[in-house]
Amino acid sequence: MRNFSLLACLLFVLAGCGGNPKILWKTATDGPIYGSPALAGDLVFIGSQDQHFYALHQKDGSIRWKKDLRSKIVSTPFVREGSLYIGSGNGDFYNFDPVTGTIRWTLKTGGLIHYDTCADESGMYFGNHQGRFYKVDYNGNVLWTFQTTKKFGGHCVFYKDLVLTSSWDSNFYGLKKSDGAVAWKVSSGTFNFAGPELVGDNVYFATHARIYCLDASTGKIRSITKTTYLNHVVSAKQYLWTNEKGLTKRSLDLKVLGTVEFNSGRDFRPLVHNNFFILSGDSSTLYAVSEDLKILWKVKGGEAFWAPGVIKNNVYYTGNRDNNLYAIQLPQP
């Protein structure tokens, strides 16, 4: 049910022009929310650590349906051509009818799924915590798997005939989309929590205190740049952006062009929207930062915002570890 009782606990601060964000609604679950939601039609879909998968009405946050998957959900749903997909904590990967909540099929992988699915016409690609990376067709058939010694997290991207990803086994991978064979791998010497960012023929991986720039076709290292601690790098407006200690703007050859400093959440991948970025801050604050590195506004929630969320019609949908899914009306640009 919608929970308006906590609205008084939220603090809105405007620092710049364009007005204040406004909470339209928030809906409480019975557990923290770690993944981002997905949108389809007039519904928003989100999983919770309360072991339930929810479909909510975008207009008011009322529950259309919810399903008990008997395992916590920390991954982000994926929507494609009338089907809704989600991975669970016990490793089950589901195909739902998004309108009715009917489960069409289930694939058992045996390891917690905390990975953002990528997809092409031939199938879906994702990893699990047993160190197995999957390609699955849209009928739930496994086309191939690739096994490592450590778990997969983050996300993947495509480059020509390759799917690019990384693993906690300290390697970055270029795998052939056709059969999962290793086209190249590069060791970072440390756990790799997040996924790649592709810009032209270059792929960037941020891992702890370095950013690697690789040739996306061959894996050849083009540069290694030392940073402060970070997990993510994103591209926008012909620049790279990192949330090391706030938001840092870098050229494509990774030179620092400017920084606005605040205590940013390293696990929250910056979300690019129009001409600004949304980042998590000191445990419970969302920041909006402009391209010229000015803080536009802040929103303080109950606890930490863990995943970047999604935006539609200038409404921002995002989950929080206070158990709630928020719908926030953003200021007009």
C-alpha positions in Angstrom: 0.0 0.0 0.0 1.1 3.6 -0.5 2.9 5.0 2.5 2.6 8.7 3.0 3.4 8.7 6.7 7.2 9.0 6.0 6.9 12.1 3.8 7.6 14.3 6.7 11.0 12.6 7.1 12.2 13.7 3.7 14.2 16.8 3.3 14.3 18.7 0.0 17.0 21.2 -0.6 17.3 23.3 -3.7 20.8 24.5 -4.7 20.5 26.0 -8.1 17.6 26.8 -10.5 14.8 24.8 -11.9 12.7 24.2 -8.8 12.4 21.4 -6.3 11.7 17.7 -6.9 8.4 16.4 -5.5 7.5 13.0 -4.2 4.4 11.8 -6.1 4.1 8.6 -4.1 6.1 5.9 -2.5 5.1 2.3 -1.9 6.4 0.2 1.0 7.6 -3.4 0.7 8.7 -5.5 3.6 12.4 -5.5 2.8 15.2 -3.3 1.4 15.3 -2.6 -2.3 18.7 -3.0 -4.0 17.9 -3.2 -7.7 16.5 -0.7 -10.1 12.9 -0.9 -11.3 11.8 -1.5 -14.9 8.9 0.2 -16.8 6.4 -1.2 -19.3 3.0 0.3 -20.3 1.6 2.0 -17.2 3.3 -0.3 -14.8 6.6 -0.2 -12.8 8.2 -3.5 -11.7 10.5 -3.9 -8.7 11.9 -6.8 -6.7 12.5 -6.6 -2.9 14.5 -8.5 -0.3 11.1 -9.4 1.2 11.1 -12.1 -1.6 8.3 -10.5 -3.6 8.2 -9.2 -7.1 5.9 -6.3 -7.5 4.0 -4.6 -10.4 2.8 -1.1 -9.4 0.7 1.5 -11.2 3.0 4.3 -12.3 0.3 6.9 -11.6 -0.2 6.3 -7.9 2.0 3.4 -6.7 -0.9 1.0 -6.0 -0.1 -2.6 -6.4 -1.3 -4.3 -9.6 0.1 -7.7 -8.6 2.9 -9.2 -6.5 4.5 -12.7 -6.5 6.2 -14.5 -3.7 9.4 -15.9 -5.3 10.6 -17.4 -2.0 14.0 -15.8 -2.3 15.3 -12.3 -2.0 15.5 -10.2 -5.2 18.4 -7.9 -5.8 18.6 -7.8 -9.6 16.9 -5.4 -12.0 14.0 -6.5 -14.1 14.2 -6.6 -17.9 11.3 -6.0 -20.3 11.2 -7.0 -23.9 8.4 -7.5 -26.4 5.6 -8.2 -24.0 7.7 -10.3 -21.5 9.1 -9.4 -18.2 12.3 -11.2 -16.8 13.9 -11.2 -13.4 16.6 -13.2 -11.6 16.2 -14.2 -7.9 18.5 -14.9 -5.0 18.2 -18.7 -5.3 19.3 -18.4 -9.0 15.9 -18.8 -10.6 15.4 -16.7 -13.8 11.8 -16.0 -14.6 9.7 -15.0 -17.5 6.5 -13.2 -16.5 3.4 -11.9 -18.2 3.8 -8.2 -17.2 0.1 -7.5 -17.1 -1.2 -10.5 -15.1 1.9 -11.6 -13.2 1.6 -15.1 -14.6 4.9 -17.0 -14.7 5.5 -18.4 -18.2 8.7 -20.3 -17.5 11.5 -20.6 -15.0 15.2 -21.4 -15.6 17.1 -22.7 -12.5 20.8 -21.5 -12.5 21.6 -22.4 -8.9 23.4 -19.2 -8.0 22.2 -15.7 -6.8 21.6 -13.4 -9.7 22.7 -9.8 -9.1 23.3 -8.7 -12.7 21.6 -6.4 -15.2 20.6 -8.5 -18.2 21.7 -7.4 -21.7 19.9 -8.8 -24.8 20.0 -8.9 -28.6 17.7 -10.6 -31.1 19.1 -14.1 -30.4 18.9 -14.1 -26.6 19.6 -12.7 -23.1 23.0 -12.6 -21.3 23.6 -12.5 -17.6 25.8 -13.9 -14.8 25.3 -15.4 -11.4 27.2 -15.8 -8.1 28.3 -19.3 -9.0 30.6 -17.8 -11.6 28.5 -18.8 -14.5 27.6 -16.6 -17.4 24.6 -17.5 -19.5 23.1 -16.9 -22.9 19.5 -17.9 -22.9 16.9 -17.7 -25.7 13.4 -16.2 -25.2 11.9 -19.6 -24.6 14.1 -20.2 -21.6 16.6 -22.6 -23.3 20.3 -22.3 -22.4 22.3 -21.6 -25.5 25.6 -21.6 -23.8 27.4 -21.0 -20.5 30.8 -19.7 -19.6 32.3 -20.7 -16.2 34.7 -18.7 -14.0 36.0 -19.3 -10.5 34.3 -16.2 -9.0 30.9 -14.6 -9.3 29.5 -12.2 -11.8 28.0 -8.8 -11.0 27.3 -5.6 -12.8 26.2 -5.6 -16.5 27.4 -6.3 -20.0 27.5 -4.5 -23.4 27.9 -5.7 -27.0 30.7 -4.9 -29.4 30.2 -6.4 -32.9 30.2 -10.2 -32.3 31.3 -10.0 -28.7 29.6 -9.6 -25.3 31.8 -7.7 -22.9 31.6 -8.2 -19.1 33.8 -8.6 -16.0 34.0 -11.0 -13.1 35.1 -11.2 -9.5 37.8 -13.5 -10.7 39.8 -10.3 -11.6 39.3 -10.6 -15.3 37.6 -8.5 -18.0 36.2 -10.7 -20.8 35.3 -10.4 -24.5 33.1 -13.5 -25.2 31.8 -14.5 -28.6 28.1 -14.1 -28.7 27.7 -17.2 -30.9 29.1 -19.8 -28.5 30.6 -18.1 -25.4 34.2 -18.8 -26.4 36.8 -16.4 -25.0 37.9 -13.9 -27.6 40.1 -12.1 -25.1 40.5 -11.6 -21.3 42.5 -9.1 -19.3 43.4 -9.3 -15.6 43.0 -6.3 -13.3 44.5 -8.1 -10.4 41.4 -7.4 -8.2 37.7 -8.1 -7.9 35.7 -6.4 -10.6 32.3 -5.3 -9.2 30.8 -3.4 -12.1 30.4 -3.6 -15.9 31.9 -2.0 -18.9 31.2 1.3 -20.7 31.6 1.3 -24.5 32.7 4.4 -26.4 33.4 3.7 -30.1 36.1 1.1 -30.3 37.1 1.6 -26.7 35.7 -0.2 -23.6 36.3 1.2 -20.1 36.2 -0.7 -16.9 36.4 1.1 -13.5 37.7 -1.2 -10.7 38.6 0.1 -7.3 41.4 2.6 -7.8 42.0 2.3 -11.6 40.2 2.8 -14.9 41.2 0.5 -17.7 40.7 1.5 -21.3 40.9 -1.5 -23.7 40.5 -2.1 -27.4 37.0 -3.6 -27.5 37.9 -6.0 -30.3 41.2 -7.4 -29.0 41.3 -6.5 -25.3 44.6 -4.8 -25.8 45.3 -2.3 -22.9 45.3 1.2 -24.2 45.7 2.9 -20.9 45.5 2.4 -17.1 44.6 5.5 -15.1 44.9 5.7 -11.3 42.0 7.1 -9.4 40.6 7.2 -5.9 38.2 4.4 -5.1 35.4 3.8 -7.6 33.3 1.2 -9.3 31.7 2.9 -12.2 32.5 5.0 -15.2 29.7 6.3 -17.6 29.9 8.2 -20.8 27.8 11.2 -21.8 28.2 14.3 -23.9 31.5 13.0 -25.3 33.0 12.8 -21.8 33.5 10.2 -19.1 32.0 10.7 -15.7 32.9 8.9 -12.4 31.6 9.0 -8.9 34.8 8.9 -7.0 34.3 11.6 -4.4 31.3 13.3 -5.8 31.1 13.6 -9.6 34.3 13.9 -11.8 34.3 14.9 -15.4 37.0 13.3 -17.6 38.1 13.5 -21.2 37.9 10.2 -23.2 41.7 9.8 -22.6 40.7 10.0 -18.9 42.2 13.4 -18.0 40.4 15.1 -15.1 38.5 18.2 -16.3 36.7 19.0 -13.1 35.1 17.7 -9.9 32.3 18.6 -7.6 33.0 16.9 -4.2 30.6 15.2 -1.9 30.4 11.8 -0.2 29.1 9.9 -3.2 27.9 6.2 -3.0 30.4 4.1 -4.9 28.0 1.3 -5.7 25.4 3.6 -7.3 26.0 3.9 -11.0 25.4 7.6 -12.0 22.2 8.0 -14.0 22.4 10.4 -17.0 19.2 12.4 -17.7 19.0 15.3 -20.2 21.8 17.7 -19.0 22.3 16.5 -15.4 23.3 13.4 -13.4 21.6 11.7 -10.5 23.9 10.1 -7.9 23.6 8.8 -4.4 25.3 10.6 -1.6 26.1 10.2 2.1 24.1 7.0 2.8 20.6 8.5 2.2 20.9 11.5 -0.1 20.3 11.8 -3.8 22.2 14.5 -5.7 21.4 16.1 -9.0 24.6 17.5 -10.6 24.7 19.6 -13.8 27.1 19.1 -16.7 29.1 22.1 -15.4 29.4 20.3 -12.0 26.9 22.4 -10.0 24.7 20.7 -7.5 21.1 21.4 -8.6 19.2 19.8 -5.8 19.3 17.1 -3.1 16.7 14.7 -1.8 17.2 12.9 1.6 15.4 9.6 1.9 15.0 7.2 4.8 18.2 5.1 4.1 20.6 4.5 1.2 19.6 4.7 -2.4 21.4 1.7 -3.9 20.6 1.5 -7.6 20.2 4.3 -10.2 16.5 3.8 -11.0 14.7 4.9 -14.2 13.0 8.0 -15.6 9.9 8.3 -17.7 8.0 11.5 -18.4 10.2 13.4 -16.0 9.3 11.1 -13.1 12.1 9.3 -11.4 11.4 5.8 -10.0 14.0 4.4 -7.6 14.2 2.1 -4.6 15.7 2.6 -1.2 16.9 0.4 1.7 14.1 1.9 3.8 11.9 -0.7 1.9 10.2 1.8 -0.3 9.9 2.4 -4.0 9.8 6.2 -4.7 8.2 8.1 -7.6 9.7 11.6 -7.7 8.6 14.3 -10.0 11.8 16.0 -11.3 12.0 19.8 -11.8 11.4 20.9 -15.3 14.7 21.5 -17.2 
